[in-house]
């Protein structure tokens, strides 16, 4: 049976991004239900990310962005999304609203989107943050009219006589019901209902009635002159949506292997609550089974979770933004650039031979202030190899080891394990820690493959 401290660590790794051993030690003096309640209270208030300003001047706001302006915005977009990435990593690391940020990351993957306009991606990120603990139905309606989503799934091209089925398909397959719970006819009829949903050249949602198909549609056995909102409401009225969303949340926050009894109870309550996400998360985080040994230390942490956890431990600062971006790329998860509309698959797909080696070596790199952290890849054809070697050996990050060293300096070898490893440690070679300095014990402990499991 897991200790009280292990349960606190489990809670904060799943409902947040982990905490320093010092903070865990303080929180362990509280009852588990108190820590759970603190998570919800601290996530009630939040702030948007407003790093990127609205890109149009006063004149352009009236007339819209012309072709040349749109090209300029497109060219700037990758740099802007890298900056937005850095701002979000910072927010995840230092916010008190950790549960809201963890859910924002989950919804970022659920409603996977990537368009070449940084401001629109910031806008969507704030939308997901706003609704992260609210009603799923309200979030679904809002995301369906989100300019970035409309652009990503080409719904601005969805017009009567020439319907585009992209959004209609994904709203059922990926956002609500899941594959196998709708027909091709449902997709075609839903696409007709979403005709006319578009965006202005100032980046705002607009409904164009002249582009909308006003004819009768037949969707999932019902007939009527349906619009897009009607389709969304019918999807929400289908209990399979509650089952699908609950299943995804269970796999992310509890265990990739779903307990059918737990799922049934959770999804029933979720549906009856009107898709209240906070209610669903409270039911999960307050359940005794959530803290069972079978659910602790069995999930491979995502690259973003790993980066944020290490930033919490060492206050890591990447000296150039490109190093943070390249690190995410190398690990397989670059924020705002999901691989496709289905998002990152997660679980065992986070690990391959290259990414595992990088994960295991990261702590050694950090201990040397990043001097050996080679994330530049192959040199460009015009770049001399020696020039790239200079880049590869350049200092890429700073890390503060003193706080962890000071906290662990009088701790036993077992304390290193219990404070930093959540996975089963019966096969761990603890003898590797014997006789080492405090810093070297930290390096060895954080280099165990089991550290990658949360």
N, C-alpha and C positions, 0 to 999 in steps of 0.2 A: 504494500500500500504506500502511495506517495506521501512524503512528509508535507507538513504545512508549507514550508518554504518552497518545496518543489511545485506545489499547487499554485502558489503566488507567481512563481516564475512562469509556469505554464499559462496562466491567465494573461500575463503581460506580454508573453511572446505571441500568443494567438490573437488577443484583442488589442495588441499594440505591436511594438517592435523590440520588446525586451527592455530591460533596465540595467543599470550598473549594479554590481553586487552590494554596494553601499546602500543604494536606494531600496533594493530588495530586502536587505536586512531590516531597514526601518519599517517597510510595509508589512513584513512578516509579524510585526508586533500587533497588527490589526486582525480582526476576524475576516475570513474570506468574503463574506457577504458585504462587509464594509468596503473592501477594496473594489468589489464589483460595483457597488453603488457610487463610489468615487469616480470610477471610469465614466459612468453615464453623466454624472454631474459635471465633470470637467469637459465633457464633449457637448454640453448643451449650448455653450457660447463658443463662437468661432469667428475667424476672420477669413475673408477671401484672399486669394493671391491677386494683387493688382500691380504686378511688376511691369507688365507691358501696357503702355497707354493706348487709348483708342487711336488707330492709325490715320484717320481722315481729318483734314482740317475743316474749318467752318464751311468753306465753299463746297468741299467735297461731300460733306455731310448732307448738303441740300441736293446736289446733283448726282452723287454717287461716285465711286471709283471708276475712272475710265480705264481703257486697256493698258496704257503705259503705267498707270499707278498700280494696277493689279500685277503687272510684271515685276515692278519694284518690290511689292509686298511679297510676292512669290520668292524672289531672290533672297530677301531678308529672312524668310520663314524658318529655314533650318537653324540659323544662328539664334533666332528668337526662341525657338522651341528648346534649344540647348540651355539657354538662360532660364527658361521656364522650368525645365528639368531641375536645374540647380536650386531654384527657389523652392520647389516642392520637396526635394530631398532635405533641405534645411528645415522646412516646416515640419516634415515627418519626424525629424530628429529632436526638435526643441519645443514643439507644441505641447500644451497640456491636454489638448483634445485628441489624444492618441487613438481612441476608438473611432472617432469620426474620420481621422486620416486613414486608418487601416481600412475602413469601409469605403472611403473614397477610392483607395487603390483597388479594392475589389470591384467596385462599379466601373472603374476605368477599364478593367479587363473585361467585364461583362458587356459593356457598351463600347467595345473596342473601336476607336476612331483615330484617324490620322489624316489631317489635311494640311496643305501648304500655307496656312495662315495662322501664325502664332497667337494672335489676339483671339481668334475664334476657338483655339484649343484651350486657352486660358479661361475663356468664357464657359466652355463646356466643363472644365475642371471645377470651376466654382459652382456650376449647376449641380454636379454630382455631390460636391461637398455639402451644399445646402440641403439636399434631399437624402443624404446618406443614412440618416437615422429616422427618416419620416415615413410617409406612405409610399410604397412602391408604385402604386397607380399614378400618383401625382408626378413622380419622377419619370415614369414611362411616357406620360403625356408630354412632359416638358422636353425630354430627350428627343422625342419624335419630331418636335418642332425646332430642335436645336440646329442652328445654321451649319455647324461643323458636321453633324450627322447627316443632314440633308445633302450636303455636298459629297460626303464620303460614299453614300449609297445612291448617289445620282438621282435623288427624287425631284430635283429641279427639272429633270428631263422627263418626268412622269406626267404626261398630258393625255387628254381624251383622244381616242383614235390611235394613239401610239403609247400605251402604258409601259412604264419601266417597272419590272417586278422586283428589283433588288431589295428595296426597303420592306416591301410586303413579305418577301420570303424570310428575311433575317429577323423581322419583328416576331415571327412565329418560331422559326427554327432556333434562334439564339437568344432572344430577349424574353420570351414568355413560355411557350408550350414545350419546346424541344422537338427534336426530329421524330417523325412518325405519328404526330398527333394532328395532322392537317393533310389536306389533299392538294394536288396541283390546281384544281379548280378553286379552292379557297385562296390560293396565292393570286391567281388571276383576278378574282373578284375583289380581293382586298386591294390589289394594285389600282384597280379602277376607283376605289373609294379614296385612295390617297392622291389621285390626280389633282393638280393645281396647288399642291403644297410646295412652296419654293422659297427663295430668298431674294432680297433686294440687293442692288449693287452697293448698298451701305452695310451689308452683312446682317440683315434682320429677316426673321421669318415673315412670309407674306402668303396669303391664300389668294390665288388667282381664279375667280369663279368662271371666267371664260375658258380656262384650261381644264375645268373639272367635269368629269363624266356624271351627269345627273340621272342617268338611267337606273332602272331597278337592278340590284345585285342580289345574288344568292350566296350567303357566306355561312358555312357550317350549319346548313339546314334552315337558315332564316332568310326571309326575303324582305327587301326594303330599299329605299333610296339612301343607302348608307354613305356617310362621309368617313373620313379617317378617324375622327373621335369615336364614332360608333364602333368601328372595328376594334379599337383599343379597349373600349368598355366591354365588348363581347369577349375579348381575350381575357380580361380580368375577371369576368363572370365565370370563366371556365376554371374549375378547381385544379386542373392540370398545371396551370400557371403557378399556383402556390406550391405544388409538389416540385415543379422544375426549379423554381428559385430557391426553395428550401434545400433541395438536394445540392445545388451548387454552393450554397452557404455552408452546409454541413461538411462538404468535402474540403472547403477552404479553411474553416475555423475549427473543425472537430477532427475528422479523419477521412482520408480518401476512400476508405471502405465504410460504406453507409450501413448503419444499423436500422433495419426497416421499421422496427417498433418505435424507435426514437423519431424517425422521419415522419411516420404517420401522425404521431401526436403533435409534432412541431408544425407540420404543414396544415393540419386541421385548425390549429390555433391561429396560425398566420392568416389563413383564409378568413376565419371568423372575425379576426381583428380588423378586417379591411386592409390587409397587407401592411400592417404596422411593423416596420423593420426593427424599431426599438423593442417592441414586444417580443419579436422572434429572437433577437440577440439576448434579451434578458432571460428568456426561457432556456437558451443554450448555456449562457455563462453562469446561471444559477443552478443548473442541474448537477446533481451528484455524479452522474455518469460522465459528465464532461471532464472530471478530474480523475477518472479511472486510469489505471496504469496502461490500459490498451490504447489510450488516446494521447499519452504524454510522450514526447520525444520521438514521434514516428513520422513527422512530415519533413520533407526536405525544404529548407527555407528558400524563398525566392531570392534572386540577386539583389533586388531592392531591399528586402528585409535584412539581408546580410550586410549590405552597405550601411544602412541606418543603424543597425545594432553595433557595428564596429565604430561608427561615428560617435555613438553614445559612450562607448567604452573609452575611446582614445581622442575624442574631439578632432578627428581627422579633417584636414583641410587640403583639398587638391589645389596645387599652386597654379594650375591652368585648367580652365573649364574642359578643354579637350580630353584631359586625363580622366575626369569623372565620366565623361561620355564614352570614351574608349573602354574604360573599365566595365561599364554596363554592357556595352556591345560584346566584349569578350566573354562576359558571364552569361549573356543571352537574354537580357531584358533591358531595353532602352525605353524609358518612359516617353510616352506620346508617339512611339513608333511600334505598335503591335505588329506581329508578322502578317496578320490578316484580320478580317472582321470577326473571326472566332476567338481572337485574342491569344494569349499565351496558354498552352495546355497545362503547364505546371507539373507538380508531382515529380515523377521520375524523369520527365523530359528536361528538367533543369540541369541534369547531370550527364555529361559525356566525358570522355577521357581528357579532353583539353580543358573544359571548364572545371572539372574536379581538381586537376593539378593546379590550376590557377587559384581556386578556392583554398586548397591546402597550403599553398605557398604565400598567400596574401599576408599572413601574420609575420612571416620572416621579412617580407618586403617592408611592412610597416615598421618593424623593429630597426630597419636600416634607413628610415626616412624615405623609403621608396626608391632607393638608388638602383635597384635591380628590376624594378617593375617595368617590363617591356610590353607596352600595349600599342605600339605604333604600327605593328604589322610590317608588310614588305615595303621597302622604299619605293617611292615613285620613280619612273624611268629617268627623270631628269635629276634625281637626287643621288649624290655620291654616297656609297655605302658607308664611308667613314663619317659623313655628316650625320647619317641616321644613327650610327653607333654613339655619337656624341649625344644625340637626343635621347637614346635609350638609357644612357647612364646619367642623364640629367636628373636632378632632384625633382620629384613629381608630387610629393605630399609631405605634410608634417603631421606628427602624432605625439600626443602627450601620454607618456607611460607612467609618470609619477603618481597620479591619483590611484591607479590600480595597484602599482607596486607598494605604495604606502598602506593600502587597505589589506593586502595579502601578506605583508612582511612577517607577521607573527602567526600565520595560519598554517594548518597541517596540510599534507599532500591531499588528503581526502577533501579538505575544504575547497581546494582548487577545483576538484571534480564536481562536487555538489553545487557549487556556485556558478559553474560555467557550462556544464554538460547536462542536458535533459534526457538524453537517450539512455537506454539500458547500458550499464557500464561493466557488466560481469565479464566481458571479454576484453576489457581495456587493459593495456599493459601499463599499470600504474608505476611499475619499477622505473620507467623512463624518467620519472620526476625526482628520483632519489638523488640527493646530494647537489642538486642544481641551485643556482641563485633564484631569487624570487622572479626576476624578469624572465629567465630561461624556463622556469616552471610555467609561467603564463604562456610563453611561446609554444611549449610542448602541448599544454592543455588545449589551447585554441587551434592547434594543428591536428588534433585527433579528428578523424572523419566524423565521429559522433557529434562534434560541435555543429556540424551542418544540419543536424536534425533538431527540430523544435517541437 
